Amino acid sequence: MNDVNRAAAAVATVKLLIDGEFVESRSSHWREVVNPATQVVLARVPMATAEEVDAAVAAGKRAFASWRKTPIGARARIFLKYQQLIREHMGELAALLTAEQGKTLADAEGDVFRGLEVVEHAAAIGNLQLGELANNVAGGVDTYTLLQPLGVCAGITPFNFPAMIPLWMFPMAIATGNTFVLKPSEQDPLVTMRLVELALQAGIPRGVLNVVHGGEDVVNAICDHADIKAVSFVGSTRVGTHVYQRAALAGKRVQCMMGAKNHAVVLPDANKEQTLNALAGAAFGAAGQRCMAASTAVLVGAAREWIGDLVAKAKTLKVSGGTEPATDVGPLISCAARERVESLIAAGVEQGATLELDGRRPVVPGYEQGNFVAPTIFSGVKPGMRIYDEEIFGPVLILLAAETLDEAIALVNANPNGNGTALFTQSGAAARRFQEDIDVGQVGINVPIPVPVPLFSFSGSRASKLGDLGPYGKQAVTFYTQTKTVTARWFDDAAPSLGVNTTISL
Ligand code: NAD
């Protein structure tokens, strides 16, 4: 064994979960999971083979036969236990998440917590998975609906919320009676796998939850597999569009939550200090790697004079490793992501935007190898510039100007993406007009990152979403169930015969 092989062998491998067992992949194709603040290799993750994907789906199919008939209360009690286990392991989960993803420990806890809320919701899903009944739709005839699980469902998740987004998916699918095959992000699968271990500990039976790792080939195998009935995807617009088309062609239900360019519209009557704080937090938090990051601000009228204050606010943020106290901005997920963000900043300069604050190559003591970009701000940005037309997914805030609210609304609606938006104002009339006319899934009124709690579903419009139903919340019940409509008549032996009826009437 040479030195390289010896070093690789010393690093832990990420296991697949097939039929209740954590198993080593037989793949010859692996990649490294790397701490983005230090470049330390944390683990190696396999690109699962076609046979392993088949085995995971087959396990899910076998388990479905009994899981679909497991009483609602028994399913619910597993998720009650699961939420308790997640709470008890919060610190450990957050530390794992920060190590592989880079976000600060406090933000990592937020990532886990927003997923935990979905688990709590899953524990109560019986309240929503209720059919309807109409009595006497014809003489002695009742019609009612059954919301039945579909079978094996699959989830494909992105790197930026490795706790929350897997928890958007498998708890809802499983609580409604389905079995599941999860394909976590290959960039940071460790916290996801720890959550999966806790799910088994909570009592999820063998084969009900399965995990395969990989990239394009595994995702394509999921899209094509005849025994998978529904696919939930969260990630970029490019990959999501491919997944939607390929899985739909194979006859599956598909929901794809995709990329974003979230505009915060700032009216001059907004509370200035609160708004500047909100913008800095929502643009630079998680190093801008949130699908709901407020990456684009439209300053309306006199709010255009706030640029200097915004730059001063951004300069107060501490850039460092996510485990360091008081860190505001951690590293980007990979060297490639940092290079991409740096090249977009260069393109912004070349295309004539004004670089108000340049965060390229910051000095971060103790983390010289980390993938850091510090808060960066451009003003004078216009549609047609790459920094406007592309999702940057880094700590870069671009500023546009508008004369009026109507002009700002038209700008937001002309952008192809429709994931999230926010309006900052003290005017109720302006807020109401904004919420009426804006074509975006999540709308915040003085709330910079309006990710809905699980009483509602996550949404999205235009290029940010394909499929009509969202993950978690009420819509997930519709997504993960088939409505069966039963029309029933029971004959009373004493009743007169109805005779032969050749019409369509009941
Ligand atoms: P990504 O699209 O690169 O990866 C998402 C998943 O697709 C991963 O599991 C990955 O393995 C797989 N994948 C990657 N390339 C593939 C290919 N060529 N064919 C098939 N599968 C492939 O996304 P990412 O970089 O992990 O995450 C960031 C993106 O996700 C951003 O665009 C962000 O806006 C978006 N996102 C959206 C939401 C939302 O709810 N709308 C939430 C979080 C992230």
Residues whose N, C-alpha, C, O or C-beta is under 5 A from the ligand:
A	BS01	NAD	I156 T157 P158 F159 N160 K183 P184 S185 E186 G214 G215 E216 V219 V234 G235 S236 T237 V239 M257 M258 G259 A260 C291 S464
